[in-house]
């Protein structure tokens, strides 16, 4: 029943009772009716005001989120205008009057936008007792950048990625993820991303051929010519008393193998940690190899979103699978060393999350020393354990379109600080398109943009 109709009905009831001869009955009922009318009327008015308040809160939350995307680039006048525009595009109730939207922007330690909204709801019943309006006050806060992100994308570019549309889906998914991360940025440096493509080797860029962290011993052994063409290696050539002429190092294609000794992993486990290369300590240095299926070059941590996407566009599938070297260099890209510059120091005013996203479509098949999967897996598990101990979150994505067994290694590698292994960080995908969906979910999770009421 409409409020005005209810009032009219009550008035008619009072007039009818006024005709009653029993004065005491009239007096008693009239006195009792006044508080009853007040209670019922207050409930109706408060119910309507609470409904309006809930609608205002919802519109204000959405307006704050939309405003947060661009607020860092706006003047105060523009902030005021956009806050009102966003809100009134969503809140269309006409019974709330005198609405005032007030935005406040704080850009210290990331960014924060606070929106408050006030308004009045005219009463219907309560004005009988002198209260003509109910006030509404709501607020919404969006904070971002309290946590800064450093993300390493370790991407499988082995030959099997050419099958079933996987390489194209990975490129689309990765570029979408980069766009999502970019949208969470309020200022340069909020998010850094590196890209480490891998096959059996990792390409640390041919332009580094003069770097002092590279050892050429193995490369020199097979990249040259003998004065007697019968001999194909430096050792056989010189053992026969012939002259071995090494090729110019600027012909190197940029590939390096797992760190360690030629005959196996070193006692220092350089293939499973991020200890920096030490000149003269051969096992700690990166050994050059002219691998014919060399992956595309790595991209160190950067917030150059165009360069990152261009790197993704250039990825091509070739070679065998060695997740371990990709994972080790992805970790190194977060801390610096060898081919990776030292990242900027962490600002104490922020929290930081370091994240590795490892995507692969196959089980391990070959590294520097082994072609036996279990041997390669055992080395990689050590790397995973070390990554977790360092407080880094590791997402492991297995794209299994060929009916391979589910990777126990990847399940045991996925984890986050305080939970290792963590099944929520492992994804088993059975189609190429699933890569796009999964990367979208991961990007949303790590963007760290939230509403706080």
ROZA-427361 format. One record per atom (N, C-alpha, C, CB): y negated, x negated, z negated. Coordinates in steps of 0.1 Angstrom, whole numbers, plus 5000, padded with zeros to 4 digits. Glycine has a CB too. Layout:
% residues N
YXZ;...
% end
This chain:
% residues 453
501249915000;500050005000;498849915000;500050104988;497849945008;496549865008;495849884995;495649915020;495049774992;494349774979;493449894977;493649644977;492649914988;491650024987;492250164986;490750025000;493450184992;494150304991;494650324976;495350315000;495050214970;495550224956;494450264947;496250094952;493250204949;492050234941;491750374942;490850144944;491650434954;491350574957;492350664949;491350604971;493550624950;494550714943;494350714928;496050664946;494050594922;493850594908;492650674904;493650444904;491550664913;490350744910;490650894910;489250714920;491450934919;491851084920;492651114907;492651114932;493551034903;494251054891;493351074879;495350944888;492350984878;491450994867;490651124867;490450884867;490251174879;489551304880;490351414876;489051324895;491651414879;492551524876;492751524860;493951504882;492951404855;493051404840;491751444833;493451264835;490651424840;489351464834;489251614832;488151414842;489951694840;489951844840;490851894828;490351904853;491751804823;492651844812;491851884800;493651734810;492251994793;491652034781;491851944769;492052184778;492951874770;493351784758;492551664758;494851754759;491451664751;490551544751;491251424746;489351574742;492051434736;492751314730;493651254741;493551354718;494351334748;495251284758;494451204769;496051394765;493251274773;492451204783;491951074778;491251304787;491451074766;490850954761;491950844760;490250974747;493150874755;494150774753;494650714766;495350834745;494850804776;495350754789;494350674796;495750874798;493050714795;492050634802;491850494796;490650714801;491950484783;491850354777;493050264781;491750374762;494250324781;495350254785;495350214799;496650334782;494750294808;494850264822;493950144826;494350384830;492850124819;491950014823;492649884822;490750014813;493349844812;494049714812;495249704822;494549674798;495949824823;496949824833;496449794847;497649964833;495349864850;494749844863;494349694865;493549934865;493849634854;493449494855;494649404857;492749454842;495749424850;496849344852;497449354866;497949374841;497649474871;498249494884;497349434895;498449644887;496049464893;495049404903;495049254903;493749464900;495049194891;495049054891;496248994897;494949004876;497449054896;498649004902;498549014917;499849084897;498049124922;497949134937;496949024942;497449274940;495849014935;494748914940;495348774939;493448934932;495948734928;496448604927;497648574937;497048584913;498448674940;499448654949;498948624963;500348784950;497848694967;497248674980;496548534980;496148784983;495948494969;495248364968;496248254969;494448354956;497448264963;498448164963;499048154977;499548194953;499148264984;499648254998;498648175007;499848395004;497348205005;496348135012;496347985008;494948195009;496547954996;496547814991;497747734998;496647804976;498847794998;500047735005;499747705019;501247815003;499147805026;498847785040;497747675042;498347915046;496847665033;495747565034;496447425031;494647585023;497347415022;498047295019;498747235031;498947305007;499547325037;500347285049;499347235060;501147405054;498347305063;497347265073;496747135070;496247375076;496347115057;495746995053;496646875054;495147005038;497946895050;498846785052;498946735066;500246825047;499146835075;499246805089;497946735094;499546925098;496746785090;495546725094;495346585089;494346815089;495846555077;495746415072;496546325080;496146415057;497746365083;498646285091;498046255105;500046355093;497546355111;496946335124;495746245123;496546465131;494946265113;493746175112;494046035109;492846235100;495146005102;495545875098;495845785110;496745875089;496145845121;496545765133;495345695139;497145865144;494145745138;493045685144;491845655135;492545775155;491945695122;490845685113;490245545112;491245735099;491045445114;490545305112;489545275123;491645205113;489445345134;488545315145;487345415146;489345325158;487245505136;486245605137;485045575127;486845745133;483845625131;482745625122;482945735111;481445645129;482045735101;482245845091;481945975097;481245815079;480945985105;480646115112;481846165120;479346105120;482446075127;483646115135;484746155126;484045995144;484946085115;486046125105;485846265100;486046015094;484546295096;484246425091;484546535102;482746435087;484146505114;484346605124;485846625128;483546565137;486546515129;487946535133;488746595121;488546395136;488446565109;489146625098;488946775098;488546575084;487746825101;487546975102;488247025114;486046995103;488146955126;488747005138;490247025136;488446915150;490846925131;492346925129;492747045120;492846795123;491947055109;492347155099;492147295104;491447145086;491047325110;490747465115;491547495127;489247475118;492147395134;493047425145;494347485140;493247305154;494647455127;495947495121;495747605111;496547375114;494647615105;494447725095;493547825101;493847665082;494047945103;493348045110;493148175102;494048085123;493448175089;493348295081;491848315079;494048275067;491448445080;490048485079;489548525066;489748585090;490548555056;490148605043;489648495034;491248675037;489748365038;489248255029;487948225034;490248135029;486948215026;485548195030;485048065023;484648305026;483948015028;483247895023;484147775022;482647935009;484947755032;485847645033;485047515035;486947655044;485347415027;484747285028;485847175029;483747255016;485847095039;486746985041;486046855038;487446985055;486646775029;486046645026;487046535028;485546645011;486846445037;487746325039;487146205032;487946295054;488046125027;487745995021;488745885026;487745995005;488145775032;489045675038;488845545030;488645645052;490045485026;490045365019;490945265027;490545385004;490345155031;491145065039;491544935032;490345025052;491544935019;492044825011;493544825010;491344804998;494144715010;495644705009;496344805018;496044734995;495944795031;496544885041;495544995044;497844955036;495845115042;494945225045;495345355037;494945255059;494345435034;494645565027;493545665031;494645545012;493945785035;493045885038;493346005028;493145935053;492346045021;492446165012;491546275018;491946124997;492246385020;491546505024;491546615013;492146565037;490446665010;490346775000;489746905007;489546744988;490247015003;489747145009;489447244998;490647205019;488347304998;487947404988;487647534996;486847364979;487847644990;487447774996;487547884986;488447805007;487048004990;487048124981;487748234987;485548164978;488548314979;489248424984;488548544977;490748424981;487848634984;487348754977;488348844971;486548834988;488148894959;489148974952;488949124956;488948954937;489949194954;489849344956;489949414943;491049384965;490849384935;490949454922;490149394911;492449454918;490149254911;489549194899;488049204899;489949044899;487449244910;485949264910;485649384901;485449284924;486649464898;486349584889;485949524875;487549674888;486549414872;486249354859;485249234860;487549304852;484649224872;483549134873;483849004880;483049104860;485148974884;485448854891;485548884906;486748794886;484548834914;484548874928;485248774937;483048874932;485548654932;486248554941;487248474932;485248454947;488248424939;489148324933;488948194941;490648374934;488848084934;488647954941;489947884944;487847854931;490047824956;491147744960;490747594962;491747804973;491647504956;491447364958;492747304961;490847304945;492747234972;494047154976;493647014981;494747234988;494546924981;494346794985;495546734992;493846704974;495446635000;496546565007;496146415009;496946635020;497146335006;496846185007;497946125016;496846114993;497546055026;498445975035;498145825032;498246015050;499145755029;499045615027;499845545037;499445575013;499345435043;500145355052;499745205050;499945395066;500645115054;500344975053;500544925039;498944955057;500945005029;501244945016;502344845017;501545055005;503244875027;504344785030;504144735044;505744855028;504044605045;504044545058;505444505063;503144415058;505544515076;506944495082;506944365091;507244615091;508044295089;508444185099;509844215103;508344045092;509944245116;511144295122;511644195133;510944435128;512944165132;513644075142;514644165150;514343955136;514444175163;515344255171;516344155178;514544335182;517544165174;518644075179;519444155189;519444015167;519244125202;519744215212;520844145221;518644265221;521944215222;523044165230;522644175245;524344245227;522744065252;522444065267;523644005274;521143995270;524844025269;526043975275;526444055287;527243975265;527344005295;527744065308;528144215307;528743995314;528844255296;529244385295;528144485293;530244395283;526944445289;525844535288;525444595301;524644465281;525944535312;525644595325;526344725328;525944495336;527444745320;528244865322;527644995315;529644845317;527945105321;527645235315;526245265312;528445255302;525345195319;523845215316;523345155303;523645355317;524145065297;523745015284;522444935284;524844945278;522344845293;521144755293;519844835295;521244655304;519944935304;518745025306;518345105294;518945115318;519445165288;519245245276;518645155264;520545315271;519145035263;518644945253;517144915255;519444815252;516844885268;515444855271;514544975267;515244825285;514945095271;514145215268;514045235253;514745345275;515145225246;515145245232;514345145225;516645235226;514345015229;513544915223;512044935225;514044775228;511744965237;510244995240;509745115232;510045015255;510645215230;510245335222;510045295208;511245445223;510945205203;510845155189;509545085187;512045075185;509244995197;508044915196;506845005195;507944825208;506845115203;505645215203;505545275190;505845315214;506745315184;506645375171;506145285160;508045425167;506545155161;506045065151;504545035153;506744935152;504145035165;502745015168;501845125163;502444995184;502345245164;501645365159;501445365144;502345495164;502245295137;502145285122;501145175118;503545255116;500545105127;499644995124;498245045123;499744885135;497544995112;496145025111;495244905114;495845075097;495844785112;495144665116;496144555120;494344615104;495744465128;496644355133;497244285121;495844265142;498544265123;499344195112;500044285103;498344115104;499844415104;500644505096;502144505099;500044655097;502344485112;503744475117;503844365127;504144615124;504844275124;505144165134;506544195139;505044025127;506844165151;508144185157;508544055165;508244305166;509844015163;510343905172;511543965180;510843785164;511843905191;512943945199;513843825202;512544015213;515143835199;516143725201;517243785209;516643675187;517243765223;518343805231;519443695229;517943815246;520743745230;521743645228;522943675238;522243635214;523643575241;525043585247;525943485240;524943555263;526443385246;527143285239;526143185232;528143195248;525043165239;523943085235;522643165233;523642965245;521643095228;520343165227;519343075235;519843185212;518443135242;517443055250;516143045242;517143135264;515842915238;514742885230;513542845239;515042785220;513642865252;512542845261;512542695267;511142865255;512742685280;512742555287;511542475284;512942575302;510442535281;509142455279;509242375266;507942555278;510242395258;510442315246;511242185248;511042395235;511342145260;512242025263;511741895256;512442005278;510541895252;510041775245;510041785230;508641735250;510541905225;510441925211;511441835203;510842075208;510941795191;511741695183;512841755176;510841625174;513041885176;514141955169;515341975178;513642085163;515241925190;516341935200;517141805200;515841975214;518441815200;519241695202;519941705216;520341675191;519941595223;520341595237;521741525239;519341525246;522341495229;523641415230;524641485239;524241385216;524941615236;525941685244;525441715258;526241815237;524141745259;523541775272;523641655281;522141825271;523241545276;523241415284;524741385289;522741305276;525641425281;527041385285;527541455298;528041435274;526941565301;527441635313;526441665324;528141765309;525141635321;524041665330;523541535335;522941745323;524141485346;523741365352;524641335364;523741245342;524441215370;525241175381;525741035378;524441185394;526941005383;527640875382;527440805395;529140885377;527340675394;527240585406;528540595414;527040445403;529640645408;530840685415;531040825412;532040595410;530940905423;530941055421;532341105416;530641115434;533341025415;534641065410;534441105395;535640955411;533541045388;533341065374;532241175371;533040935366;532641275363;531741385361;531041385347;532441515363;531441295338;530841285325;530241145322;531741335314;529341135313;528841005310;529840915304;527641025299;530740975296;531740885289;532740825300;532540965279;533240915309;534240865319;533540765328;534840985326;532240795331;531540715341;531340575335;530140775344;530740565323;530440435317;531740365313;529540455305;532840435309;534140375306;534640305318;535140475301;534340355330;534840295343;533940185347;535040395353;532940155339;531940045343;530940095353;532739925348;530740215354;529740265364;528440305357;530340385371;527440345364;526140375359;525940525359;525040305367;525640585347;525340725346;523840745345;526040785333;523340825354;521940865355;521741005350;521340845369;521041015338;520841145332;519741225340;520441135317;519941355341;518941435348;517741445339;519541585350;516641475345;515441495337;515541615328;514141505346;515141595315;515241705306;514441825310;514841655292;513441805318;512741925323;513442015332;511441885329;514741985335;515542065343;516442155334;516441985353;516342135321;517142215311;516642365312;516842165297;517642455311;517342595312;516942665299;518442675319;516942585288;516442645275;517542685266;515642755278;518842675269;519842725260;520242625250;521042765268;520542675238;521042595227;522342665221;520042575216;523142585215;524442635209;524242645194;525642545213;525242685187;525242695173;524942565167;526542755167;524142565156;523842435149;525142385142;522642455140;525242255141;526442195134;526842065142;527542295134;528042025139;528541905146;529341945158;529441825136;529441845167;530141875180;531541925178;530241745188;532241875168;533641905165;533842025156;534341795160;532742085151;532942205142;531642225134;534142185133;531642335126;530542355117;530342245107;530742495109;529142215104;528842105095;529042145081;527442055097;529142045072;529342075058;528142155052;529641945050;527042135058;525842205054;525642345059;524542125058;526642385067;526642525073;525242565080;526842625061;524842475088;523542495095;523642615105;523042375102;524842655109;525042765118;524842895111;526342755125;524842895097;524843025090;523643025080;526043035081;522642935082;521442935073;520242905081;521642845061;519042905074;517842885081;517142755076;516843005080;517942665071;517342535067;516742475079;518442435062;515442425078;514742375090;515442255096;513342345087;515342235109;515842115115;515141985110;515642115131;515941885108;515441755103;515741655114;516141715089;514641585118;514841485129;515741375124;513441425133;516741345131;517641235127;518941295121;517041145118;518841415116;520041485110;520541575121;519741565097;521441525129;521941585142;522441725139;522941505149;523241745129;523841875126;522741985124;524741865115;521641945119;520542045116;519742075128;519641995105;519841995139;519042015151;519742115160;518741885157;518942155170;519442245180;519942165192;518442345185;521242185195;521842105206;521742175219;523342085203;521042115229;520842175242;522142185250;519842085250;522142295258;523342315267;522842385279;524442405260;523342335291;522942395304;523942515306;523042295315;523842615298;524842735299;524342815312;524842815287;525342835321;524942905333;524643055331;526142895343;525043105320;524743245317;523743255306;526043325314;522743175306;521743165296;520943295295;520743045298;520743345282;520043465280;518543445283;520143515265;517743545283;516343535284;515743475272;515743675287;514543405273;513943335262;513643425250;512743265266;513643365238;513243445226;511743465226;513643365214;511343565219;509943595216;509743585201;509543735221;508943485197;508643465182;507843585177;507943335179;507743595164;507043705157;505643715163;506943675142;505243835167;503943865172;503644015171;503943825187;502344045172;501944185173;501244205187;500944225162;501644125196;501244145210;502244245217;501144015218;501944375216;502844475220;503144475235;502344615216;502144435242;502444425257;503444315260;501044405264;503244205254;504144085256;505544125251;503643965249;505644195240;506944235235;507644325245;506844305222;506944415251;507544515260;507944445273;506644635262;507044345277;507344275289;508644195288;506244185293;508844135276;510044065273;511244155274;510043995259;511144275269;512244375270;512544405284;511944495261;511544425292;511744465306;512444355314;510344485313;512344235309;512944125317;514444095313;512143995315;514944165303;516344125298;517344155309;516644205286;518244065311;519344075321;520644045314;519143995333;521744115318;523044095312;523943985318;523844225312;524343885310;525243785315;525943715303;524443675323;527143665305;527743575295;528643645285;526643505288;529243555276;530143605266;529343635253;531143495263;530143695243;529443745231;529643645219;530043875227;528443615213;528443535201;527343595192;528143375204;527643695185;526643765177;526143665166;527343885169;526943575162;526543485151;525243405154;527643395147;525143345166;524043265169;522743355171;524243185182;522943475176;521743565177;521243605163;522143685185;522243635154;521843675141;521143555133;523043715133;521743435134;521143325128;519743295132;521943195129;519443305146;518143275151;517243395149;518243245166;517743515148;516943625144;516343615130;517643755145;517243565121;516743535107;515743425107;517943495099;515943315115;515043205115;513643255121;515543095123;513643345130;512443395135;511543455125;512643495147;512143505114;511343575103;510743465093;512243665095;511343355093;510943255083;510343125089;512043215074;510543105102;510042995109;511042875109;508742955103;510842785118;511642665119;512142645133;512842675110;512242525138;512742495152;511842565162;514142545153;512442655170;511642715181;510642825176;512542785191;510642855163;509842955157;508742905148;510643065150;507442935151;506442895142;506542955128;505042925148;505942895118;505942945105;505043075105;505442845095;505643185100;504843315100;503643295091;505643425096;502643385093;501443385083;501943405069;500443485087;501243345059;501643365045;501543515042;500643285036;502343565033;502343705028;501243725019;503743735022;500443825022;499243865014;499743925001;498343965022;499343874989;499843934976;499444084974;499443854965;498444134982;498044264980;498944364987;496644284986;499944314994;500844405001;502344384996;500744385016;503144484999;504544464998;505044435012;505344594992;506144355013;506744325026;508144365027;506544175029;508544415039;509944435042;510244345054;510244585045;511344265053;511844195064;513144255068;512144045060;513244285081;514244365087;514844295099;513744505090;516144295101;516844255113;517644375118;517844135110;517444405131;518244505138;519044435148;517244615145;520344435146;521344365155;522044475163;522444285146;521944465176;522644555185;523544475194;521644635194;524844525194;525844455203;526844555208;526644345195;527344535220;528244625226;529744575226;527844665240;529944455220;531244395221;531644315209;531344305233;532844285207;533344195197;533144055200;534844225193;533043965191;532843825193;533943765202;532743745180;533543685212;534543625221;534443475222;534343685235;533243415220;533043265221;531843215214;533043235236;531943105207;530843035202;530942895206;530643055187;530242805199;530242665203;531642595201;529242585194;532442645191;533642585188;534942665191;533642545174;534742805190;535942885190;535942995202;536042955177;537143035206;537243155214;538143255207;537843115228;538443225194;539143315186;538243405178;540143235176;538443535179;537443625173;537343615158;537843765176;538543595151;538543595137;537743465132;539943595131;537843355139;537143235135;535643255136;537643115143;535243315147;533843345149;533343445139;533543395163;534043545136;533643645127;533543585113;534743765126;534343495109;534343435096;532943355094;535443345093;532543295105;531243225104;530143325103;531043125116;530243425110;529143525110;529043595097;529343625121;530143625090;530143685078;529343605067;531543715073;529443475068;528743385059;527243405061;529143245061;526843415074;525443435078;524943575072;525243435093;525743675073;525443805068;525243805053;526443915072;526143735046;526043725032;524743655028;527243645026;524343555035;523143475032;521843565035;523143345040;521943635045;520843725049;520543825038;521043795062;521643885033;521543985022;520943915009;522844045019;521443795006;521043724994;519543694995;521843594993;519043685008;517643655010;516743775009;517443585023;517343895006;516544015005;516144075018;515343984997;516844055028;516544105041;517444225044;516643995052;516844335050;517644455054;518244425068;516744575054;519444455069;520144435082;520744565087;521244325081;520244605099;520844725106;521844665116;519744815112;523044715117;524044675126;524444785135;525244605119;524244775148;524544885158;525544835167;523244925165;526744905167;527844875177;527844985187;529144865169;527644945200;527645035211;529045025217;526545005222;529945115214;531345105218;531645205228;532245125205;531345175241;531745265252;533045225259;530545265262;533645115254;534845065261;536145085253;534644925264;536045155242;537245175234;537645065225;538345215242;536744975222;537044855213;537244915199;535844755213;537944835190;538044875176;536644875170;539044785168;536544965160;535244965152;535144825145;535245075142;534044765146;533844635140;533744635125;532644565146;534844585118;534744565104;533744465100;536144515099;533544365108;532444265106;531144325105;532444155117;530744415115;529444475115;529244575103;529244545128;530344645100;530244735088;530044655075;531644805087;530544535074;530444455062;529044375062;531544355061;528444365074;527244295075;526044385072;527044235089;526144505076;524944605074;524644615059;525244735080;523344605056;523044625042;521544605039;523844515034;521244635027;519844625022;519844565008;519144765023;518644525004;518544464990;519044574980;517144424987;520044534972;520544624962;521744704966;519444714957;522044704979;523244774984;523744694996;522844914988;524944634993;525544555004;527044545002;524944405004;527844585012;527344645024;526844795022;528444655035;526144835032;525444975031;525845045044;523944965030;526745145043;527245225054;526145295062;528345315050;525045325055;523945395061;523145305071;522945455051;523445175070;522745085080;523645045091;522344955072;524845095092;525745065103;525845195112;527145025098;525745165125;525845275135;526845245145;524445295142;527845335147;528845325157;528445425168;530245355152;528145375180;527645465191;528745465202;526345415197;528945575209;529945585219;529345615233;530945695216;528045625234;527345635247;526045555247;527145785250;525645525259;524445445261;523145525255;524145405275;523145655258;522045735254;521845735239;522145875259;522945715232;522845715217;522045605212;524245705211;521845495220;520945385216;519545435214;521045265226;519145515223;517745565222;517545645210;517445655235;518445735207;518345825195;518345735182;519445925195;519345645182;519445565170;518245475167;520745475171;517745405177;516545325175;515345405171;516245245188;515345535176;514245625171;514345655156;514245745179;515545675152;515845705138;515445585129;517245745135;515845465134;515645345126;514045315125;516345225132;513445335137;511945315137;511245405128;511445335151;511645535127;511045635118;511245585104;511645775121;512445545101;512845505087;511945385082;514245465086;511745285090;511045165086;509545175088;511545055093;509045275094;507545285096;506745295083;507245395106;507345365073;506745375060;505445445060;506645235054;505345555067;504245645066;504545775059;503645665081;503845805049;504345925041;503146005036;505245875030;503446135033;502446215026;502746215011;502546365031;501646185003;501746194989;500846294983;501446044982;501346404977;500546514972;500246494957;501246644974;
% end
